[in-house]
Amino acid sequence: AEAPAPDVDGIVAALNSAMANGAPGAMARFTGPDGVESLTAGVRDRATGAPMDIHARFRIGSVSKTFSAVVLLQLVDEGRLELDQPVNRYLPGLLPDDRITVRHLLTHRSGLADYTNAMFADTVPGFEAVRNRVFTYQELVDLSLSEPRTTEPGVAYRYSNANFVVVGMLIEKLTGRPVERAYERRIFKPLKLRDTSYVHPDTRIKGLPVRGYLHPDAAGEPLVDSTEQTVSWAQSAGAVISSPADLNTFTSALMRGRLLSPETLEAMTTVTPTDTTGTRFYGLGLRRYDLSCGAQVYGHTGTVQGFYTYAFSTRDGRRSLSAVANTSNHGAANTALGGTLEAAFCGPKPA
Ligand SMILES: C[C@@H](NC(=O)[C@@H](C)NC(=O)CCCC[C@H](NC(=O)C[NH3+])C(=O)[O-])C(=O)O
């Protein structure tokens, strides 16, 4: 059946709802067979009042995990490593358990603890303590290993940033270059993602920035401008900067098979449930959301101080939606922004 046209009013309503729940601004960009819809609401800068701008750049958080997964899977396609081999075969002595495989990292089934839970237990103090820090990959792995494993390898899905820190270490070991070189040569340049960059540990967003605002835990406390930070606590798990159009291009090109072999893309999109709702799944560095109309969309969400992002595409790559709100730790705003997915991919709600 032909896909429904996007519900543009529904997308706008979701952006306004994100603002009603604490986001200074929000925007969404949909690409489909009938063209592009670019929608903005509110401001990208509270101090100047500059309106949200569809060409502005922002921190995409864990959508970076999909970029990292693509690079590692390209190395699998090139025969440089195998998914079911132990991580320790490629990074000798790194992990205390030889049973943890490369696939366990990409599926969040390694059991490596997520050090960000402790790091950001107190949102603003935690952020201020690390916003200008530069961590080595090893320091982040050590933070993870200082906490107990969360599952026996392969037994259960336990989301952890540590998994994609190790993915970054694998990329640098196998390519002999910093991870940003791999992103640039293998994804940014071939897809002409001119608004997309990996500038760690630089703290600035180059080009036209969306400024991000962090809500303190205590209600009523003023927002914190969290735009400038190293994101060194995440790196290959969350430090990419991009734009709505580049995220549309990336998710569509990925699903169209422009970045990986058919077999590896098939492996990437082979998912298991992440919860009991029957609508949320994870493959290899990739989420699948099953929407109310039956549409299945593939991509990732991203949470980094001051920014919440969705970047999803249909399996055929013909339709894609990217959306961002410039606040992060107001769950209601994040859920409201998620309404853009239903509106974009399912069309108007039946009357
Ligand atoms: C879950 C999300 N993961 C990511 O994007 C990664 C990079 N971010 C995190 O793990 C959250 C870090 C804390 C954010 C902070 N929260 C707190 O400080 C809570 N006390 C904030 O909301 O900005 C994803 O995969 O979609």
The ligand as an SDF file (V2000), in Angstrom:
LIG
                    3D

 26 25  0  0  0  0  0  0  0  0999 V2000
   19.3160    7.2960   26.0840 C   0  0  0  0  0  0  0  0  0  0  0  0
   20.0340    7.9140   24.9260 C   0  0  0  0  0  0  0  0  0  0  0  0
   21.4470    7.8500   25.1480 N   0  0  0  0  0  0  0  0  0  0  0  0
   22.2750    8.8170   24.6720 C   0  0  0  0  0  0  0  0  0  0  0  0
   21.9540    9.6090   23.8170 O   0  0  0  0  0  0  0  0  0  0  0  0
   23.5530    8.9710   25.4730 C   0  0  0  0  0  0  0  0  0  0  0  0
   24.6670    9.5830   24.6850 C   0  0  0  0  0  0  0  0  0  0  0  0
   23.1880    9.8320   26.5850 N   0  0  0  0  0  0  0  0  0  0  0  0
   22.9960    9.3200   27.8220 C   0  0  0  0  0  0  0  0  0  0  0  0
   23.3070    8.2030   28.1100 O   0  0  0  0  0  0  0  0  0  0  0  0
   22.3530   10.2550   28.8220 C   0  0  0  0  0  0  0  0  0  0  0  0
   23.3870   11.0770   29.6010 C   0  0  0  0  0  0  0  0  0  0  0  0
   22.6820   11.9360   30.6360 C   0  0  0  0  0  0  0  0  0  0  0  0
   21.8650   13.0270   29.9800 C   0  0  0  0  0  0  0  0  0  0  0  0
   21.2370   13.9780   31.0240 C   0  0  0  0  0  0  0  0  0  0  0  0
   20.4660   13.2600   32.0250 N   0  0  0  0  0  0  0  0  0  0  0  0
   20.6990   13.4440   33.3450 C   0  0  0  0  0  0  0  0  0  0  0  0
   21.5740   14.1750   33.7510 O   0  0  0  0  0  0  0  0  0  0  0  0
   19.8050   12.6790   34.2650 C   0  0  0  0  0  0  0  0  0  0  0  0
   20.0820   12.9900   35.6710 N   0  0  0  0  0  0  0  0  0  0  0  0
   20.3000   14.8780   30.2660 C   0  0  0  0  0  0  0  0  0  0  0  0
   19.0830   14.6130   30.2630 O   0  0  0  0  0  0  0  0  0  0  0  0
   20.7740   15.8210   29.6290 O   0  0  0  0  0  0  0  0  0  0  0  0
   19.5610    7.1660   23.7090 C   0  0  0  0  0  0  0  0  0  0  0  0
   20.1690    6.1800   23.3340 O   0  0  0  0  0  0  0  0  0  0  0  0
   18.5320    7.5990   23.2210 O   0  0  0  0  0  0  0  0  0  0  0  0
  1  2  1  0
  2  3  1  0
  2 24  1  0
  3  4  1  0
  4  5  2  0
  4  6  1  0
  6  7  1  0
  6  8  1  0
  8  9  1  0
  9 10  2  0
  9 11  1  0
 11 12  1  0
 12 13  1  0
 13 14  1  0
 14 15  1  0
 15 16  1  0
 15 21  1  0
 16 17  1  0
 17 18  2  0
 17 19  1  0
 19 20  1  0
 21 22  2  0
 21 23  1  0
 24 25  2  0
 24 26  1  0
M  CHG  2  20   1  23  -1
M  END
$$$$
